[in-house]
Amino acid sequence: MTNRQDGPTDGASSGVDARSDLEARWAALATRRSPDVPDGPAATLLNRVMVYTQASRIELVRPFLDRQRSGLVIAGVNPRKGIQLDLASRDRDVVFMIDPAVYDGKDVEGKEKYTATCDAPFRVPEGRLWSVSLGDVLDEQLEAGAATALTPSGFIATIDVLKAAVEKFKQLKHSNAMLVVPLHISLLGPRYFSQTLAVLQHLEGPVALALGRQGDPLDQNKQIIPNLRTLAATIPLMPIRTDFNALDLVAHGAFAGAIGTGGSLRHAIDPTEKPFAFSKNPSPSVLIPELACFWKGSKIAEEFGARPGATPRCFCTVCSAQNPGGQRLSRFLSRDDQEEAIVHAIAVWSTWARDILDAPTIRDRAIYWRKRCKDAVDHHTIFSRLLNRLEEFKPQSPVEAWATLPAWPTDVVANA
Ligand SMILES: [Zn+2]
């Protein structure tokens, strides 16, 4: 059973009570081994950091899934096609879910991305011979073997739409489903956060969070990241498309998380976001363990071109499979290298996830993650000096925020 009574009871009642409730919540979480077990079958997901990917990548990533600490969230497939049935029958120990992901256009009917409205926060398939309800969409996922069903939520840009999604989902009283909340980043900013928190607390059930891309300014991240942590400490939260926030949040009380295998799967695509210019660069994005960020393979090869011996060498299970001495990361140059880049990234962050999940307490999880990010920030300087760069490589702003914010939120209060 979920035990959330010690959290704030009303996020809207800002002030001393809400703040001291939250402080008590942080104090309680700090010494615990694991977050609360969420209500219902979502309990199966507790303490997992899963891989979020497309159906076409299932076979690729399956050998790299940690059966105890991971699993699959499969984006935007039609459960009736039987792909998951195959997965379930052949590999019963892989825990998986299906995200209809209508919010980013990779949905079952192949239509454009869907923005939620107050009247229709969820999109159900049209054009079938019989009418399909929200409950049917969820049941189809369960029949396909999913651990818990995920709602076909549209992208949520306002508090009113968030309220409507929560109300509709509550009315359904489905016993084995999780509300997917693909939120515009502004709903986690200072203006709306207390309302967002109150609405999600009102749900009284687990929430799967997807976020539009976090903007780059460090100031913005220094506001949003603490709010995300408050969310993780207050409601049963599973960040499914939030980049490496999944790790930061699992280190601050989220019961589970997921990390995407491609740039577009690592966060939700905000319909108002300008699409990135089409890149003709065929090299894949490569996770550089030392920097805790992804660079294009061609950028790694270029930057370290003059000092090949200084090119980062990786010892993950993928990179050391062919060479026990590991391999350099300058080797990912063509489209054909994409699959290897994907499994290299999973192998690398899975070790971070394992270290986080196996830490003695949740506070220890947070201390580990902050240190990893601090090391990543420092390595930007180390690499810059190795390469004699006039202008230092700049860490990505969330990594910088994770490295510089106090590991445990109550430390802020203590230092204030
Ligand atoms: Zn590797």
Boltz pocket constraint, residues with backbone or C-beta under 6 A from the ligand:
constraints:
  - pocket:
      binder: B
      contacts: [[A, 314], [A, 315], [A, 316], [A, 317], [A, 318], [A, 319], [A, 320], [A, 344], [A, 345], [A, 347], [A, 348]]
      max_distance: 6.0
